[in-house]
Amino acid sequence: MKKILTGVMLLAYFSLNAAAYFDGGAGMVSGPHGYFGTKLYLTMGSESFYLKPMFTSYKSDATKKADGTNGTFKTYAVRGGYDRDTYGVG
């Protein structure tokens, strides 16, 4: 619930700026031995600052047998950056 509330607050903050922008995407991949991967992202920014929260999930029958888990690995990440004409940090 905290993640959703934080996302809504960031979305509201960036939408107040006239130069705000949004971009998002999703991708999926599959392969042998039950391999399946999903990636979701959303980029929110204004003029020179941006945040990019991402979610990635991979599942494979091979990893299920090797480590005793259900074979699903999930990753949550957030990237941020500040870009100017002469330099960028991120």
URCOR-V148100 format. One line per field, one symbol per residue. psi: psi as a letter, one per 30 degrees, with the letter a starting at -180 (. if undefined). A space follows every 50 residues. Layout:
BEGIN
psi->???
END
This chain:
BEGIN
psi->eeeeeeeeeeeeefffkfgklkkllkkkklalhgkkkkkklkkklkdfkl kjkkkkkkkkeefeeeggaggkkkkklkklljkleflkk.
END
